Every structure is written in structure tokens, then in C-alpha cells.
């Protein structure tokens, strides 16, 4: 009997659970719903933020292709959410505007 390998889902097909770091709220960890939550995501340091469905607009700083690569190699995707750090976002917008 031969085994049939399931095709890897496309980056836009993943549904994620987003967890925000309590000490550094600009740091978010995206974990696909089909994967286990990493051990470093504990309730003392992280809080559940929201689910992210495939067709929903992602939060600022989330990159679906980078998330796909991160999940493929690590099982999760860490990213910097610009909206959580308004001062940083303003500085980023200013820097981009001056280029």
C-alpha cells in the first residue's frame, strides 16, 4: 500500500490564533489552529488576542508569506505589530515618507 501525502496548504489558507506578549505588547505570536501552541506561550507572559481567519484582514505587521515560512520551519510566526506601538508606527511612517 502506498501512502498519499496531503498537499501543504497555501499561505492564505491558514487560520491562526494570535497571542500578544504582556511585557512587550508589540510582539505577537501567530500559531495555526491546526498546530499545538508552543511551550513558551504561557498565561503569565502571553494573552490570547484573537483568531485570524484566512479571508480576514491581518493586523499591521503580519505578513502571510513570512508567517507561512515561519510555521513551516518553527510551527509558529512571531511578528512586530505596529498598531500596538503607536510611537514606533509614527516613526516608521515618517521614515517611509522621507525616502
LINUR-V479653 format. One record per run of one state. SS is the DSSP state (H for helix, E for strand, L for the rest). FROM is the first residue (numbers start at 1). TO is the last residue. If there is no record, write none. Layout:
BEGIN
{{SS/FROM/TO} {SS/FROM/TO}}
END
This chain:
BEGIN
{{L/1/10} {H/11/13} {L/14/15} {E/16/21} {L/22/26} {E/27/32} {L/33/45} {E/46/52} {L/53/63} {H/64/74} {L/75/76} {E/77/80} {L/81/81} {H/82/84} {L/85/85} {H/86/97} {L/98/99}}
END
